[in-house]
């Protein structure tokens, strides 16, 4: 699935060639260290400053590789920038071919555009070592630092696409027992640290027959000795890794539409766009993306989300499955203040909620993502409190859409545009262990610090 944690970013094996043809051919470059291509091989002119800079960070060294490769092909069909002031960059890390994870490949940072004749131009700016893990905070920081230094601008945008799992600790979505059985931490260990323990084995989610595939963010499949292991990025580490302020961050990945994710990113971007539920594997509408973000005086990230929703809402059957929203990060403190008051006032009711009565956005029994507003509504908040919450949500969530259902797995009867953790799941499912998860939420999630949900 294009599922969550920003958790990780994938690796590219076949990168695009430096060329001026309409269909750039793949090429192979072997570098033992990060390498900048000499300027004489660049098609684009340099500048002291740039109008808009967009980085598509594609983490694809995983089961999504064939879909992300198609996304690149679709990108080339779009309204690519044809001037030196608008910059479209692509960090891509894919397997040599789909499913071949035993051969490590080199991520590459590319600049994409058109010349005055309309021909596609691709400059390879940096080729990273084959040992580079895209789904690491260090790689994200290194790539963005290069972008900031090479393309100084007052306007930056970031589009992240891969597997993902919202606010959860890295690897928790696929391997909860790995945490809860005591493999990850001791009483003295940090909830965000693996210490010297190996990463869990890489696992694809089970196939679902005729159901459409989904994508998630932040997973690299890395060969460690004789094992394939999974690398992901913690959302707090991601926020710390971003060196410049972003106009917007868009997640083409599953389950990232959590208030926990938005709040963690509130200081590094103006707006964040994402899906509270999973995202079908084809993802965003990439042929329209460059025009939305690099045409006109101002970027239109909301238009990217609208294109996405319109695409899936027009489909039939299980393919008509989409949730999407955009949050104004400057309004999140007000939302936190309202939710803090409600948590304090209605704590017993929240902790005794039957989760099956609350709108969820998950499958596979991964019951960590419930509608924020519906949690409080089902807890029985009074009319004045409900009005205060609705007002704060209307202020913060500037765009939201959802189809009536998601892959025949759940109906969407209530939709605020944001999901949130519901700690009462431990009372509803006494056979499951949520000790580590609640500790992580209490100690490492900034949203919990703000509202005091888990003590």
N, C-alpha and C positions, 0 to 999 in steps of 0.2 A: 504494500500500500504506500501511497505517497504520504506517509504518516509522519510523525513528529520529531521530536526533540530538536531542536535546532541543533538540532542536536546533531546532525552530522552532515558532512558534505562529501560527495563522491569523487572518484578519480578518473581522469580521462586517458584513454589509450589512443584513440584516433583523433588527432587535432586537425583543424582546418588549415589549408595551405595559404601561404602568402601569395596572392594572385589577384588578377583583375577580371577573371571570367565570371559569368553569372552563376556557375555552379562550381565553387572551389573544390578541388580534389583533396582527399585526406593525405596527410603526410606523417612521417614518423621522425621524432627527434630524440636522441638519447643524450641526456645531460646528467652529470654527476652532481651538479650544483645548480642553483637558480641561475638562469642565463638571460640577459637582455639581448635581444636581436639588435644588431647595429642599425643606427638611424638611417643609413643609406638604403636599407631594405624597407623602409616605411613609406607607405603611400600618402599618409596624412601629414599635413603641415603642423608644426608645433605652434603653441601660443603661450602668452604670459598668463592668461586666464581663460576659462571656458564658461559658457552659459549654463548648460545642464550636463551633468555626468550621471549615467545610469550604469550600474553593474548588475548583471545577471550572474549570480553565483550558483552554479549548477553542480550539485553533489550527486554524482551518478554512478559511483563504483559500487553498484548494488543491483537489485532486481528491476530497478526502474530504467536501466541504461537505454533500452531500445526506445522507450517513450521520450526520454530526454534528448536522444539523438534526433527523433522526429521533431521535437520542439525547436531544435536548431534549424532544421530544414524549413520549418514554418516561419521562423524568424527572418530568414533570407527573402521570403516573399513579401515582407512588410515594407513600410515606408521608412527605410533606413536613412539615417542622417546623411546629408550631402554637403555639409559645410564643416569647417574646422572648429566651430564653437560648440556644437552639440556632440557629445561623446557617448557611444554605446559600447560597453565592454562586456565580455563574456569570460568567466572563469569556468572551465569545463574539465571534468575528470571522469572519464568513462572507461570501462574495460576495453581491451583490444577488440573483443566482440562480445555480444551479449552472453552472459553466463560464464565467461572465461575469467575467473577471479584468481587463478594461480599465477597469472602473469601480471606483475605490477606495471602500471603505466604512469606517464608524466602528466600532471595537470598543467594546463597552459592558460595564460591570460591573453585574450585577443581583443583587438579593436575592430569593429565592423561598421561599414558604411558604404556609400556609393560615390563614384566620381561624377564629374560634370556630364558624362555621357550616360549615366545611369547604371554603369557596371558595378558589380559588387567588389568591394575592396576589403581585404582582411589582413591586418597587421598582427603578427605574433610578437607581443611585447615581452613576455617572460615565459620560459619553460622551467617548471619546477622539477626537483629530483623525483625519481620513481618511488622513493621511500616516503614522499609527502603524503600525509593523511589530510584530506580536504576537510573532514569532519573533526577538526580540532580548532580550538580558540586561537591558537598560535597562527595557524595558516590563515584564518579569517583576518586576524590582525595584520599579518604580513602583507596580504594582498591589498587590504584597504589602505594601509600606510603607503604602499607603492602608488596606489591610485591617487591618494591625496597629494603626494609629492609631485607626481608626474602630471596630474590634471587638476590644478588649483581651481576651485569654483565656489560660488556662493550657493549652489544648488546640487545636492547629491541625492540619488535614489538607489535603493537596494532591493533586488528581487531575489528571493531565496527559494530554490526548488530542490526537493529531495524527499526522503522519508522523514517523518517527524512524529512526536507524541506529546505535544503541548508542554505543560509545565513539569511533567514527570521527571524524576531522576533519570539520568542516562541509563539505558538498557532496561528500565523497569517495565516498560510496556510489554516487551517480549519475554522477559525473564523475572517476573515478580518474586518467585520463590528463591531466586538467586540472592535477593536482598533479604527477604523475610526469614529465611532459614539461617541467617547469621553469617553468610559468606562474605558480606561486604564490609561490615563495620563491627567494631567492639565499642565498649562504653567510652573509650578515649578517642575514637576515630571521628573525623569530620564526616557529616552526612554526604558531603560532595566529593569525598576522596575514596579511591579504590586502594590506596596504599600500594603495597607490592603485589596485590592480587591480580591475576590475569583478567582481561576483559572476558565477558561471557561469549559463548559460541555464537556465530552469526546464524540467524534463522530467518527464513522467509515465512510469512504468514501462510496458513494452509490455503490451498486452492479452493475456490468456491464454484466449480463447475461453470455454469453459464453466467454467473454474476460478473459484472465489470470489475476490472482490477482498480485498485486505489493506490495513491502515492502518500508518502510521509516524509518528514524532513529530518535529516541529519544522520545518515548512517553510511559508514564506509565498511566495506568487507575487506579485511586485511588478513593476509596470510601470516600467521605467527607459528613458525615451525611447521608442524603437520596439521595445525588447526586453522580454520577460518574463524576469526573473531570479529566482533562488532565494535566500531568506534563511533561515539556520538558526542554532541556538544551540549553541555548544560546551559539552559537559557540564561542563567545569571552570568556564566562565563562568556556567553555570546555578547551580552550587553556590555560587559567590560572590555571585550575585544574590539569594539567599534571605535576607531580613533577620532572620527569627525561626526558632526551632527547631520542627520539625514532628514530631508524633507519628508520622506516616507520609507517604510519598509513593508514589502508585500511578501507574503508566504504562499507559495504554490506548493502546499504541503498539508498533510492531514492534521486535524485536531489542534491547530495552533490558535484558534479563536477563543482563547481563555482570557479572562480578566487577569489571571496571574501572569501570562505572557505580556499582555499589553502594559501592565503596571511595571514590570521589570524593565521594559524598553522606553518608559515614559521620558527619560532624560536624554535619550540619544536620537529620538526622532519626533517629528511633529504629528505624523499619522501612521497608523499601522493597519494593514488590511490582511484578512485571514479567514479561515473557515473553522467554525466550532466543531463540525463533523469532519469526516474523512473527505478526501478529494479524489474524484475519479482520475485514473492514471494519465489520461491525456492532458489534464491540467488546464492552464490558462490558454487564451487564444493568442498565440505568439505572433501570428502574422499582423495582428492589430496592435500589439504591444509597443513597438517603436513609435508608431504614429501617436499613440496616446501619451507617451512620456517625453517625446522629443520634438513634437510638432507644436507650433504656436508659442506664445509667450510664456505660458506656465504649464508644468506637467499636469496630467490628468490621471492620477492613480485610481481615482474612483471609477473612471471610465474603463480601466482594465478589469475591475471587479464586475462592472455591469456587463461587459462583453462575456466574461466567464459565466455569469448567471444566465444570461440570455441564451447562451449556447446550450446549456444543459436543461434549462427549463423548456426548451423547444423539443426535447427528445421524448421518446416513448419508453414505457416500461421501466426497468431498473436503471436505465441510463438517465432518466429524469431524476437525478439525485444531486442536490447541491445546497450548501449553506454558505453564505459569504457576508462579511461585514467590514466596516471601516470605523476606526476609533480615533477621535481627536485626543491625543495624549494630554493636552493641557487641561482637559476636563476630568481627568481621572482622580485627582485629589478630592474633588467634590463628591464623586461617586464613592470613593473610599470613606469619606466622612459619613455619608448616609449609611453605607453598609456597616460601618463600625457601630453606629448607634443601633441599628437593627439587630446586629449580632449580640450586643450587650443586652438588649431588651427581650429578645426572643431565643436566647441560647437553648433553654430546655426543649422548646418546640423544634428547633433545627436539629438538635442531636437525637431526637426521637422520631424524626421523619422516616416514613417508609419510602425508600428511594424509588420503588416501582411506581409511586404516585407522582413523581417529579419528571419533567421532560428531560430525557437523556439524549446524548449525541454520539453514542458509542455502540460498537458491536463486540463480538468475541468475549462478552462478559467483562470487558475492560471498563468497569463502572467508576471512572474517575472524572467524568465530564457531564455536568448537569446544567440546565439553563439557570443562569444567575437569578433572574427575576422570579422564575417559577419556584425556586427554592424558598424564597421568602413568602411568596403567595401561598404555597402549600403549607408553610409554617403558621399561617393564619394571621399575618400582620393586619393591623386595622386600616381603615380607609385613608386616614391622613398619612400614615407611614407608606402605604402603597403609592399614594400620589407623589410623595417625596422621592421614592425610589424611581418611579416612572419618569419624573422630571429630570433626575440626574442621569438616567440612562439615555433619555432623548437628547440630552446635551452632549453626552460623550460618544454615543454611537451615531455617527453622521450618515451612515448608509447600512442597510441590512436587507437581505432577501433570503428566502428559503423555499424549496419545493415542498409539496405537501407531505412527502415521505422520503426515506432514504433506503434504496436497494431492498425494499420489502422487509427491512429489519426493524424499522420504527417509524411511526407517524410523527410529524412535526406539528403539534397542536398549539404549542407556545414557543415564541421565538423572540428573545431580547437582543440577539446578536452577540452575546457573550456567554461562555460557559464558566463554571466554577466548581471547585471540589466540594463534595458533600460528605463531611466526616461521619455522618450517621451510618454509612455503609458498614462500618465495623459492628454496629449493633444488629443490622439486618442480616449480616452474613457471619455469624460467630465461628463458622468453620474455617474462615479465612483469617490470615494474619496481616494486619495493617500497621504493625508496630514501626517498622522502618519508614513507611510512607508518611505516617503522621509525624514522626520525628523530623523527617526531611522537610515537610511542609511547615512545621513550627519553627525550625531553625534556619531554613534556607530560602523561603519564599517571601519576597518583600511584601506582597499583598497581604499575607497573614500577619506580618508585623504591623501593617496599617490597620487591619480590622479585627485582629484577635480571634479568628475563627477556630483555630486549633491551639489548645493550651498544653 
